[in-house]
Structure formats: structure tokens, C-alpha cells
Amino acid sequence: MATARYNTFVTNGITCHVIVADYDAVSVESFGSGSTGNLHDQNRFGINGTFYNMGNDPATGGTPMVWQIAARNGVKAVTGGDTNCYPRQTMYCYTYNGSTYVAVSHVSTLSQLTAGSNTLNWAIGGVGYYLDKYYDPNTGEQAFINEVSALETTSEVNGFNTPGFSVYHTAIGYRTSDKKVIMLACNNSSAWQVRKIMKDYIGCTDAIYLDSYPSVQLRARTASGTVKEFAQASITNNVLNYVTVKTGVTWTDV
């Protein structure tokens, strides 16, 4: 039985809201073909998804689309969801020989994840935090920025290349110790700070940066049904896709 739970905590002055979910409780969804919405109005649970535009980019012909992979059941979940705008880290859940895994890979297209005998359950692209790499915890922020920028072309990601740049953040991670997917949304913080939270405080093995200011939103519930919501301001920001906790999942408090 797939489960999810909500938690909130404060670390180093940053207030974090977290959904901890089994990998089979998770999917990647849209709000309908070419449309936007928010978790509150749609009565959905989860976090906002990856980077997108609202059709104001002439290169897309005026069509709202995501700039990163956003897929479920082996196919894109929303327009543009089969390609990363640059080769970037993508978290995905797949089944192979009867066993299910969560991994992160540096890819350009969805087809790279669906090749071979893997069954792709869901995938979401973003910018990697590269938790497997070591950076000095006190002086390593610039080295982290430099390396990620070279690997993933982050010049278009709001403030990512500026040390200490602080905005509301959304991230998704995976913790191998208990096989849990971690969905996080937090208030003003830098990518470097969120990396530390995902790695050192939560204990994730892998994590990626999702669309952040001004799209940040998280919606969860307690076992008794109390809804917990967090967003940039109020729950009014519209997004094109989201990482969802599936309908029918059991919510727990522990």
C-alpha cells in the first residue's frame, strides 16, 4: 500500500515543507492539454513541476510548454515534456525485471530513458544538485555553481549563477535508505542552501532543482484529512505541470 506524509521544519532559518512518499505514490501530471492551474484550485496534492513558458516564446509558436522532461507511463505528460532544453539531470522511476528503482540521469530526451526493456513510470527534469559530488561546506558554493553551470547551461535559471541569490525553492529528491521520494518547498533560500538541506538534513541520495520563484507551491494533508498548503504568496500561481501524490494514496502522520 503506497503512503505519503507531510512534515515541516526549520533549519538555518529556512522553513521547509516536505512530502515524503513511496515511489509508487508519485506521478507527473498536467492540468489538461496546454492549460495551467494550481494545486489548490484543482484539489491535487504534490508540488509544482519543472520550468515552463506560457506561450510567449516565439520559438514555440505561442504554445504553452515545459522546457524539461515531464512524463508518466513512458510518454510525455504535457507539451514539450519529451525533451530537456539542455542536457540536464532528470529524476525518473522505472521498473526492470520486476523491480522498481528511482534514479537520476543527465539526458536530453525522454527516449533515452525509455530505451531497452525498462518500463518508465514517471520522470521529471530540472537542474542537478549533484549530491554525489563533494564541495567544501563553507567555501564550495562558487565551485558548485561553476560546475553545474558548465554541465547544464543554467544562465536562464533565475539567479542560479549568483552566489547567495535567495528565492522560494522547489526540489525533489530520493532517499535510498528508506526508498522515499522527497518533495520540498521552502521560503527564501539559495540553491546552495537547498542542496545542503536535501543532502545533509534530509539525507537524500539524489536531488534536482525544480521550477522555483514564482511558481513554488506544495499541497499535502495529514492522516485526519487536514490540508496543508504552501506557496510563494497565496495559492494562486498557475503552473503547467506538477509532481503529484496519486489519488487513493494513504496519508499517514509518521
N, C-alpha and C positions, 0 to 999 in steps of 0.2 A: 504494500500500500504506500503510494507516494505521499510525502508530507512536506510541509513548509512551515516556517515560523518567522515571526518578526522580532527584532531586537533593536534597541537604540542605546548608544553610549557616547561619552565624550572623551576624547583623547587629545592631549596637547591643544586644548581649546577648540577643537573641531567637533561639532555634533554630527554624529553618523546615524543613519537609519539603514537597517540591513534586513534583507530577506535571506534566510538560509533554507535552501530547498534541495530535495533529491533531484538528480539529473533528469529523471523521468517525470518530474513535476513541471518541467520547464519547456517552453516552446518559444518561437519567434513569430510574431503576428503583425498584421497591418490593421488599419481601421477601415478596410474596404479598398477597392481599386482606385488608386490615385487620390485617396482622401486622407484628411488628417483628423485627429481627435486627441482627447486626453483621457487618462485612466479614470479620472473621477466621473466624467460625464458618461463614459462607456461602461462604468461599473466593472472594470477589469482590475486585476491585481498584477503587479510586476513593476518594472522600471521602463523609462524611455529607452529607445534603442540607439541606432547609430546615426551618423551625420547624414544630413539630407538638405535638399533645397525645395522651395515651394513653387518651382516653375518659373523663377525669374532669371534662370541661366539660359541664354540663347542657345547654348550647346545642346540642351535637352529638348529644344523645340517647344518650350513652355510647359512641359510635363513635369509635375512634382515627382521627385525620385530620390532614392537614397544613394549615397556615394560609396557605400560599403556593402559587403555581402550581408544579406538578411534573408535567411532561408529556413524552411521546415520541410521535413519529409522528402528531402533531396531536391526540392525546387524552390525558386525564389519566392519570398513571401510578399514582395512589394516591388514596384517598378524600380529597376536598377539593382535589385538585390542579388544579382548573379555575378557582380564584378566589384572589386575594390578599385577605387580611383587611382591608387598607387598600391604596389605590393605591400601588404600590411598584415599585422597579426590578426588572426581570426580564431575565435573560440568555437569549437564545434563538438557535438555529441554524436557518436557513431556506434554502430553495432557490427561486430566482426566475429564470425564463428560462434554466435550465440552469447557473446559477452559484450557489454556496453562500456564505452570509455568516453572521457572528456579530455580534449587536447587543445593546444594552441599551435597554429602553423602560420608561417609567413607566406601568403599566397596572393595571387592576382585574381583568380576566377573561381567560381563555385565548382566548376568541373574538376579542378584539382583535388577537391575534397570528396567528390563522388566517383572518382576513378576506381577501378578494381572491384572487389567484392564487398566493400564497405556499404552499409546502409546508413545514410546520413539522416539523423533525427532532427537536428536543428543546428544553425550556425549564425554567428553574429560577428561582423568585422569592426575593428576600431584601431586604436594605436596601442602598441605593446608597452607594458611596463617592464618587461624583461626581468622577471623576478629571479631568474636563474643566474643573472649577472651580478657581480659584486661591484659596488661603488662605496667609497668611504662615506659612512653615515653623516659625517659632519661637513665634508667638503666636496662631496661627489655629485651635487646637483648639476653643475655645468657639464661634467663629463657624461652624465646620464642624458641630458638634453642633446648634447652633440652627437652621441651615438645613435639615439633614437631618431633624431632629425635626419641623419645620413641614411638610415635604414628605411625610413617610412615617409620622407618628404612631409614634414609637419608644418611647413610655413603657412598653410591655410587653416591650421587648427588654432582657434582663438587663444593667444597668449602662451601656447605651449613652449615656445622657444625663449621665453623671458623668465629668467630665474625669479622665483618668488611670486610670480603672477598668480593672483588669488581670485577664484571664481567658485560658484557652486559646481559640484562634480557628480558625475555618474560613472560607475565602474562595475565590471562583472569579473568574478574570479572563480577559481576552482581549488578546493582543498582536498588533496588526496588522502589525508589521514582519516577522514570520515566520508569521503566521496560526496561532498556537498558543493553545490553551486552557490556562490555568494553574490547577491545583488546589493550594491551600495549606492546611496545618495547622501551627499553631505553638503554643509554650508561652506563658506569661503575657505578655500584651500588651494594649494598648488598641486600640479601633477606629481611633483616630487614627494609632497606630504602624503598624497593619496597612495602612492606606491608604497611608502613606509607602512601605512595603515593596513593595506592589503597583505603585505608580506610579513611584517613583524607583529602587528597587533592581532590580525585575524588568522594568520598562518596559511595564506593561500600559496599554492604551488605555482599557479599561472594567473595572470590577470591582464585585462585590457581596459583602456580608457574609452568610454562611450561618449556620445554627444552630451555636452555639458551646457554651460550658460548659453541661452536662457531656457533650455529645454528640460532641465532637471525635474524629474518627478518620480516618486515612489508611492505605491499604494499597496497596503498589506492589511492583514486582520489578525485578531487574536483567536484563540480556540473558542471563546464565547461569542465571537462574531463582531466585536468592536473593530471598526475600521480605523486604520492608521494611515494618514496621508502626509506627504512632504513634497514641496515643490519650491521652485525659485521664488515665487511670491505667493500667489494663490494657485489653486489647481485649474488654471485656465490656459496654460501654454499648450498649443497644439503641436503634435509631432506626427511623423509619417509612419513610424513603426515602433514596436516595443518588444521587450523580452517579458513574456508572461508567465505567471503561475497558472497552470491549466485549470479549467473548471472541473470540479469534482475532487480536487486535491484536498487532503485533510490538513487543516491548520492546527498546530499544536503550540503550546507555550514553553516547551522545553526541548 
